[in-house]
Amino acid sequence: MRYLYILCVLAFCSIYSASGQDDKGKLSGKVLSAEGKPAVGISVLIKNTPWGQSTKEGGDFSMTAPAGTYTLLVQGVGYQQISVPVTVKSNQTTFVGAIVIQEKSESLDDVVVTGQFTPQSVKNSVYQVRTISHEQIRLRGATNVQTILNTELGMRFSNDLTLGTSDVQLMGMSGQNVKVLLDGVPMVDRGSTRESIGQIDINTIDRIEIVEGPMSVNYGSDALAGVINIITKKGRKRC
């Protein structure tokens, strides 16, 4: 009796499995680009189901799914999504045919990168600006510009004892990468070092503005590290 029960269960499972297979069909097709070339790696999915596949070499796809009417979603990175209605028939292969997928064209607005060309307050400036006021200069008891700047973050001075010259470093760069202005006018140095900083009388300075970062758009290629703008008491009305 026990063996008879087992045989009945196996027979029932076999019949159920066979009926389940009868309810399935095959779906196949090909995905092509707009130029008529095979599109490889394109996702072909049956909407709202777990069935799907990526196109293989040659743009072909083939999958098994239960019989019924579905919507086939064809999509890929850089391509427009396409919806194709399909019907899967039991024990039959449904050939969808060639599906042409179009590239996705996205129009972007023109982007123009420019420098700040009009006077702005420090609050509204697009650059990182530090200002050393006349009062700060007085409280530090400095005797020259080098003493003032040497205490600023990111600024260092290197001295050449042989030539008796000194050069300023801003953001790790020195020499012709740092531009020095006096009342907005570039100061001229004989060499690559910025010796002109030491030639300015500290008693005439109203404030010092330090602009960090590349300023080549506004001031030329020698302002890669930034700009040091020394504003005198005489020139403060003009700046």
C-alpha positions in Angstrom: 0.0 0.0 0.0 2.9 2.4 0.8 4.6 1.8 -2.5 1.3 2.4 -4.3 1.0 5.8 -2.6 4.5 6.8 -3.7 3.8 5.7 -7.3 0.6 7.9 -7.3 2.5 10.9 -6.0 5.2 10.5 -8.6 2.7 10.1 -11.4 0.9 13.3 -10.2 4.1 15.3 -10.1 5.0 14.1 -13.6 1.6 15.1 -15.0 1.8 18.5 -13.3 5.3 19.1 -14.6 4.3 18.2 -18.1 1.3 20.5 -17.9 3.5 23.3 -16.7 5.9 22.8 -19.6 3.0 22.8 -22.0 2.1 26.3 -20.8 5.5 27.7 -21.7 6.8 29.1 -25.0 9.9 30.5 -26.4 10.5 34.2 -27.3 13.4 35.2 -29.6 14.5 38.1 -31.7 17.2 40.5 -32.6 18.1 44.1 -31.6 19.7 46.4 -34.1 21.1 50.0 -33.9 19.9 52.8 -36.0 22.8 52.0 -38.4 21.5 48.5 -38.8 24.4 47.0 -36.7 23.8 44.4 -34.0 23.3 46.0 -30.6 25.2 44.0 -28.0 24.4 44.2 -24.2 20.9 45.6 -24.6 18.5 44.5 -21.9 15.3 42.8 -23.2 12.8 42.4 -20.3 9.3 41.2 -20.1 7.4 43.9 -18.2 6.3 43.1 -14.6 8.0 39.7 -14.7 11.3 38.3 -13.6 12.2 37.1 -17.1 14.7 39.0 -19.2 18.0 38.7 -21.0 20.8 40.8 -22.5 21.5 40.6 -26.2 24.4 38.5 -27.2 27.0 38.9 -29.9 25.0 39.5 -33.1 22.2 41.3 -31.1 20.2 38.1 -30.6 18.1 37.2 -27.6 16.1 34.1 -26.7 14.1 33.3 -23.5 11.4 31.0 -22.2 8.2 32.4 -20.6 4.7 31.2 -19.7 2.1 31.5 -22.4 0.3 34.9 -22.4 0.4 38.5 -23.7 3.1 40.7 -22.5 5.0 44.0 -23.1 8.6 43.6 -24.1 10.9 46.4 -22.8 14.1 47.0 -24.8 16.5 49.4 -23.1 20.2 50.2 -22.8 22.6 52.9 -21.5 22.5 55.8 -24.0 19.5 54.4 -25.9 15.8 55.2 -25.8 13.5 52.6 -24.2 11.2 50.7 -26.6 8.0 48.9 -25.7 6.9 46.0 -28.0 3.7 44.0 -27.5 4.3 40.2 -27.7 2.3 37.0 -27.4 3.9 33.8 -26.1 2.2 30.6 -27.3 2.4 27.2 -25.6 5.1 24.9 -27.1 5.8 27.4 -29.8 8.7 29.8 -30.6 7.5 33.4 -31.2 10.0 35.4 -33.3 9.7 39.1 -32.5 11.8 40.1 -35.5 14.4 42.9 -35.7 13.9 45.7 -33.1 15.7 48.9 -34.0 16.8 50.9 -31.0 17.6 54.6 -31.2 20.3 56.5 -29.4 19.1 58.9 -26.7 19.9 62.5 -27.7 20.0 64.9 -24.8 20.3 68.6 -25.6 22.3 70.5 -23.0 22.3 74.3 -22.5 25.5 76.1 -23.5 27.9 76.4 -20.6 30.2 79.4 -20.6 33.1 79.5 -18.1 34.3 83.0 -17.4 36.2 84.9 -14.7 34.7 87.5 -12.5 35.1 90.7 -14.5 33.1 93.2 -12.5 33.9 94.6 -9.0 32.3 92.5 -6.3 32.2 92.6 -2.5 34.1 89.9 -0.7 30.8 88.3 0.4 29.6 88.0 -3.2 32.9 87.1 -4.8 33.2 83.8 -6.5 36.8 83.5 -5.3 38.3 82.8 -1.9 39.4 86.2 -0.7 41.2 86.9 2.6 41.7 90.5 3.7 44.3 91.8 6.1 43.1 95.2 7.3 45.2 98.2 8.4 44.2 97.6 12.0 45.5 94.0 11.8 48.7 95.2 10.3 49.2 97.8 13.1 48.5 95.2 15.9 51.0 92.8 14.5 53.7 95.4 14.7 55.2 94.4 11.4 58.0 96.3 9.8 57.6 94.9 6.3 55.1 93.0 4.1 56.9 89.7 4.4 56.4 89.7 8.2 52.7 90.2 7.7 52.2 87.5 5.0 54.5 85.0 6.7 51.8 84.4 9.4 49.0 83.7 6.9 47.8 80.2 6.4 49.1 78.6 3.2 51.8 81.3 2.7 55.6 80.7 3.1 58.7 82.6 2.2 62.0 81.1 1.0 65.2 83.1 1.4 68.3 82.8 -0.8 71.2 83.7 1.4 73.6 83.8 -1.5 71.7 86.3 -3.6 70.0 88.0 -0.7 66.6 87.5 -2.3 63.3 86.1 -0.9 60.3 84.5 -2.7 56.8 83.9 -1.6 54.9 80.6 -1.8 51.1 80.4 -2.1 49.3 77.1 -2.0 52.7 75.3 -2.5 53.6 77.3 -5.6 56.0 80.1 -5.9 57.8 82.4 -8.3 56.0 83.3 -11.4 52.9 81.4 -10.3 52.0 84.1 -7.8 51.0 87.5 -9.0 51.6 90.6 -6.9 49.5 93.7 -7.5 49.9 97.2 -6.2 46.5 99.0 -6.2 45.5 96.5 -8.9 48.5 97.2 -11.1 51.0 94.2 -11.6 54.4 94.8 -10.1 57.4 94.0 -12.3 60.2 91.8 -11.0 63.6 91.2 -12.7 63.5 87.4 -12.3 61.0 84.7 -11.4 61.1 85.5 -7.7 58.7 88.1 -6.2 61.2 90.5 -4.7 58.9 93.4 -5.3 57.0 92.6 -2.1 59.9 93.8 0.0 60.1 97.1 -1.8 56.7 98.4 -0.5 56.6 100.8 2.4 54.4 99.2 5.0 53.3 102.6 6.4 51.5 103.3 3.1 49.4 100.1 3.1 45.7 100.3 3.8 44.9 96.6 3.4 46.2 93.4 1.7 43.9 91.1 -0.2 44.9 87.5 -0.9 43.0 85.6 -3.5 43.7 81.9 -3.5 43.3 79.6 -6.5 43.9 79.8 -10.2 43.3 83.4 -11.4 44.7 83.0 -14.9 41.4 84.0 -16.6 41.6 87.5 -15.1 45.3 88.1 -14.6 47.2 85.8 -17.0 49.2 82.6 -16.7 51.4 83.9 -13.9 48.5 83.8 -11.4 48.1 80.1 -11.2 48.5 79.9 -7.4 46.7 83.2 -6.7 47.0 86.9 -6.4 48.3 89.2 -3.7 46.8 92.6 -4.1 48.4 95.3 -1.9 46.1 98.4 -1.6 47.7 101.6 -0.4 46.0 104.5 1.4 46.4 106.6 -1.7 44.9 104.0 -4.0 42.0 102.7 -1.8 39.5 105.2 -3.4 40.3 103.8 -6.9 39.9 100.1 -5.9 
